Every structure is written in structure tokens, then in C-alpha cells.
């Protein structure tokens, strides 16, 4: 039985029903349920089969129905990128949520609200200032200790403590000894995997991430700091961590993009085109006489302006399928530029032609839509709402 068969989906009366994808208005965001279910099962088996807890990232799909499928496959909790996402998950009964973002000091009230709503709410710090804020402002407002992870820079150099620095040990010791905080352990994100195309490069980044975290945990333990858990993230590196021992010594994984994948992941070698569950259907709306291009109704507010990997050649804002069922992309035709609502394709195609586009970055495409169009093959089954980012 398909995973999603028990999940309610709807089609608004004024918009349908639409029996096939060819009947949908454009642009539409299409979620292939067969591929989604396969991706969810594969990652869940990899992570939980290695004895790790699976805490998938909500930021990619922003969809409670997908979260329910992940939970049914063994996810023990979830990861959120914003306080709003955390609130959405908590309101739906998903209470064990990590806000995997350095605590924002000017949003203490919201942090306190999220901690009050669930004793399992977890927060991330990489500075003593953030630790002090949690202890002196959040904990008193909540009335009990809160959960905290220490973010570690394992090579991405975006955020996190340098594991070789005295400050890292100082913060960890403070967290481990604090009566006001529950120290959950150390957490990393191997985002530098996006700069290492090819399976060997991704495997090397994963190994570096794992070794850095294991070494730092050992240093802390020798220094008298108990490290309850080691948590790692990043879809590209986890997607190639499929050999014995690749996840040994780790306790938790937080992949996100794996639910859908995208063209960037294909180019990295993390997946194949057949693994990509999310596409955009667009239409040709203009093609001038003797022009060498056409214009589609999918612009930057549909596909985002993510250009994919810096080394991608030729540059693309979205690849176009020539045979979706066969997972074949057109080698010559692609989206080459975007303005707000217009997309430019490098070929003169007839007015009204419908194109199925594989986005560069599914995480950035999703927030431009209100819902997913659910499909199996060409058949439309309904819609699932997307919970947009909000600063409310």
C-alpha cells in the first residue's frame, strides 16, 4: 500500500477536479507521489538501519502531510529552519522539534513560546551570548530547563564553533554544567558538500564531517563533558553514506532535500533524475516570429533565481524533460534566464506548449506556491497545502 494512501488530499471545488496533469493551469508545482515514497523509504532505511535517529528537515517540503509520512517511517523528531515552521509542527502535534538555526537574540519572546509549547523543543547555539540569553531570559519565562545543541563547524565555515578552539570547549563545559539547560550534544551541517561534485567528493566530505565530530566529542569527554549525542545533516553527503561504517559513532541525521531532490543534487551525484519528485509545469506564452527563444509563465517567483552549482555548464535556471516517464532531460533546451514572472527558454517552441521543468533547488521553489499538485503518472490525485515561511 502506498504510504500516502491514508493521507487526506483535497482539490478545491472552484479549481477542479483535474483528472490529468494536462488539465492543470500553469504554472503548477507537481509532486510525484511514487518517487516521494521511494525517497522517504530509502533514507529512513539507511539512517534507522544504521541505528541513528532520523530527524528530517521540514524546510524543504513545509508540508504536514509529508511530515506524517516521515513519522510513519520512523522519524523520531523534526528539524525546522524558522520559528514559524517550529510553531506549525508543534500545532500539528509534532512536539520534538529542533530549530536548527543559531538563536536570534531579539526573538526571545518567540523562543520562549516555542519552548513553553513543548518540553521537547530544542535550540542551537554557537556563542556564549546565546547561552546566557537562554539562561537569563528564556528559561525564567518558560519555568523549566530547555534543550540546547552546540553547533560545530565541521568544514562548511558558515556558522558553528571551531572544534579546535578553546571557546568551543568553554561553551560545551558551560552547557554541560548548566542547571538551567539540557545539553543535547553537538550538531553539524556538511554544507561544503555542495562544492564537491561527484560521489568520491561527497564521500570525502561526509568522512571529514564524521571524523571532525567524533574527534570533538572525544575531546569533550576527555575534558569531563558528557556528550549525549552527535547529530549531522546534509542530503548530498548522507545520500552517499551507504557503506558499512559510514554512520558508525553517530546518533542522529537531519537530511531535508532528499524528499524531493533536484537538478543540483543530480549534478552533485547525490541522486539521479529518476529520484527527483518535484517538477514545475509551465506553458509557452510568447514566441516572436523568427526568434530563437520563447517565453514561459514560470519566472523567478516560480523557479527562484538559484543558478545551481557554480561549475554547472551550460548555466541553467531549470532543465526541461523530453521524456518524464523515462527520466530523460532534453540535452539542448533549458530555461536560460528569469525575470519576475517570465522565463526565457533557448528554443522557439509553439505557443501553448507545456513544459515539465526540473528545478535547480527544490527548497527554494516550494515557498513560491500555495500547494502541491499530487500525481501518480499523469493522474492528478489532489493537493497538499504548503506552510509558507512567516514572521507573524
N, C-alpha and C positions, 0 to 999 in steps of 0.2 A: 504494500500500500504506500503510495506517495506520502512523504512527510506532511505536505501541505493540505492533504485531503480533509483533515479535521479542522482546518483554519478557515474561518468565515471570510469570504471575499464578496465585494459588492460592486455593482455598476449602477451609477445614478440614473434614474429613470429618464431625465431630460437629456442624458448623453448617450443613451444606448437602448438596449444592449447591442453590442457589436460582435457578430459571430466570428469574424476573422480579422486578422491584422490589417488586411487590405481595406477594411471598412473604417479604420480608426482615423480621426483627424490628426493632422501633423502640425507641429512635432509631437511625438509621443515617446514616452520612456517605457521600454518593453523589458520585462523581467521574464526570462526563460526559466520556468519552474523546474524542469528536468535537470538543467545544468546547475541551478542553485542547490537543489537537493544533493546532487552528486558532490559538489564542492563542500557543503556542510558536513556530509558524512566522512569524506576523505580527511579533512583536517581534524575533525573530532576523533577519528580513529587513530590518527598519528599522535595527537597530543595525549589523549587519555590512555591510549595503548602503551605509551612510554611512562605512565604513572604521574603525569603532570595534571594540574587543574587547568581547565580551559576557561579563560575569561575574555571572550571576544569583544572587540571594539564596536560600539554602537554607531560611531560617527560615520561609518561607510554607508550603512543602509538606512539608519534613522527610522526603523520600521518595527513596531511591536510584534507584528506577525512573524517577521524573520527572527526576532529575539526569542519568541516562543519556540520556534523550530530549533534554535541553538540550545535552548534549555532542555528540550526533549532529548537532545543528543548528548547531554551530559555537561553542558556549561554550568559551572558552579557559581558564577557571578558574571558581571559585565563591566566593561570599561567605557567611560564617557569622556568626550573631549571638552564639553561645556557643562556649566551648572544647569542649564536648561535641559540638556539631554539627561542629566542625572535625575532631575525632577520628573521628567516624562517616564523614565524607567521606574522610579520609586512609586509614582502614582499608579502604575500598572501592576505593582506587586513584585517588581524585581528589586529587591532591597539591598543585595550585596553588590554595590557599585563602587568602582574606583574612578575618581576624577583624575585622569592621568595628565595633569597639567599643573605646573607649579602654582601653588596657592596665590591668588591675586589679593594683595593686602587690602585693597579698597573695596573688596566684596565680602567682608567678614560676615555681614548680616545674612547673606545668601548661603555662605558656607555653613553657618550655624543652623540655618533652616534645614539644609540637606542632612546635617548630622543629627538633628532632632528627629527628622522623619524616619531615620533608620540607624540602629546601633551598629549596623554593618557598613555604613558609609565610610569610604576610605579616601584619604587625601595624599598629595605628593608634595614633597619639599626638597629643595636643594640649597637652602640657606638657613643660617641661624635666625635671621629676622622672621622668616616664615614660621619657624618652630616656635619662637617667642610669641608671635601673634596667635597661633593656635592655643598656646598655653594660657595666655593672659586675656584673650578676648573671646575665642570660640568656646573653649571648654567651660568657662563660667556661664556662658549663655546657654549651653547645652545641658549642663548639670552632671556630666559624666565624661570620662576619658574618650578621646576619638582616635580612630585608626590612622596611622601615618606610614607611608613608604618613603624611603630615601632614594631619590633619583640619582642614577650614576651615569656618567658619560663614558660609554664603552667604545668610543671612536667616532661618533657622529659629530661631536663638538657643537651641538646646538644648545643643550641645557644639561644640567646634572653636575654633580661634584666630580672633580678629578680624583679617581680612586687612589692615586699615589700621593695625594696632598694631605698635609696634617689636618686641614679643615674637614676633610671627609671623615677622618677618624673622630674628630671632635664632635661633629654633628651626630654621627652614629652613636657615640657614647652618651651624648645628651638624650637622644631619643630612647636608647635602651634603658636609661636610668630614670626617665621622667615618670612620676606617678600620675601625670595628667594625660599621657599619651600611650596608646598601644602601638609599639613598633612592629610593623608587619614584616619588614625586611628591606631588601634592596631591589630596585627596579630599573630596567634599561630599555632603550629603543634603538635598534640597529639600523637607523635610517640611512647610514652611509652605504648600505647595500644597494641603494638606488644609483650609486656611482660605480658599481662593479658589475657590468653586464656579463652574462654567461653563468652557467651553473658552477664552474670552478670558482669564479669570483665571489658568487653568493655564498658558496660553502665556506670560503675563506673568511668572509665577514662573520658568518654565523659562528665559526670556530673561535674567532677573535673575541666576539661578544661573550660567548660562553666562558672562555678561559679567563677573560677580564673579570667577569662576575664571580666565578669560582675563586679566583685568587683574592679578590677584595673581601669576599665572605670569610676566607681563611684568615686573612689579616685581622679582620674584626674579631673573629673568635679567639685568635691568639691574644688579642688585646682585651679580652674579657667581655666582649659584646656578643650577646646571643643574637643570631640572625635567623629568625623564624622561617623565612622563605626567600627564594630568588625568583624574580619574575622578569621575563623577557618578552619583547614584542617584535613586530615587523613581518609582514606577509612574505616578502621575497625570500628572506633567509629561512623562515620556518617552512616554506614550500619545498625547499631542497634538503631539509634536515630529515632525511628518510633512511639513514643508515644506522645500524646498531651503535649505540653510544652517543649519538648526536645530541640527545637531550638529557644525558646522564648528569645527575647532580643538580638539575634544575627543578623547580617546584611549580611554576605557573607559566602559561603562554597567553599572549594577548594579541593574536592576529586580528586584522579588520578587513582589509581589502579582499581577502580570499573568498568571501561570499560571492563576489561578482567577477573579480579580476578585471583587466582592461588591456589596452594595447601596450601601455608602458610595461605591464607585467609580462606580456608576451615577448617584448623586446629584451627584457632583462633575462628571460629564460626561466622565470618562475612558473609559467604555465604555457599552454598552447591556445590557439584561437578557439579550439573546441571547448575550453574551460571558461570562456567569457560569457557570463549570464546576462549582462546588461547591454542593451543597444538602444539607439535613438532612431526612430523612423522619421524621415523628413521628405519634403517634396520640392521639386524644381519649380520655382515661381517666376523665373525670368531667364530668358536666353535670347540675347540680341542676335540679329542676323549677322552672319559671318564672324561672330565672336568665338573665341577659343576657350570660353568658360561658360558656366551657368551659375545661377544664384539659387540657394535653397533657403527654406524657412527655419533654419537652425543656426543661430549666431552664438555670440559669446554668452548670452543669457540662457543658452541651452547646453552648449558643449563645454563651456568655460574657456579660458584662454591659456590653459595649461598646454604647453607645446611638447610635453613628453620629455624623454631623455635628451640631454644636450647633444648627445652624439647621434641622435636619430637622423638618418639621411635616406631619402629626402625628408625635409621637415613636414610635419603634418599636424592638423588640428582635428583629425578624425579619419580613420580608414573606412573604406566602403566595401561591403560584401558584394561579391559577384555570385556567390552560392552560399547562402546561410546554412542550409541543411548539410552541406558538405564542408562547412567551416573554412571556406575559401575567400580570401580578401582579393580585391582587384589590385593587381600589381602596378597599374598605371593611373588609376583615378582615385583622388582623395580630396579632402577638404584642405584648401591651402591658405585661406585667410578668413577672419571673422570680424564683423562689426557687431553692434549690439544685438540685432535681430536677424542679420543677414549672414549667410555663409557662402563662400566662393569655392566652387569645385572646378578643377583644372580640365574640364571637358565640356563641350556643348551638348547637353542632353535635352531631350524633348520636354516641353512644358508639361508639368503634371507627373513626371517620372518620380516614383517613390524609391528612396534610397534607405538602406539599413546601415547605420553607421556604428562602428566600434569606437567609443571614446578613448582618449588618451588616459583620462583619470576619472574613474567612476565615482570616487568620493566627492569630487568637485562638481560633477554633473547632477548628482541626485538632488542637492538643495535647490536646483532651479525648477523642480517640478513639484506638484502637489500630491501626485500619486504615481504608483507603478501600474502599468497595464500588464496583467498576468497572462502568460501564454504557455501553451504546450503545442509545439509545432506552430501551425498558423492559427490555431483556435484560441480565441480570447475567452478567459475564464472569469475575469472580474478585475477588481482593483484593490490595492492596499494603499492606505494613506502614508505619506512621508511626514515625519515630525521635524519641521524646519528648525533651524537654529533661531534662537530668540534671546533678546536681552531683557525680557519682561521680568 
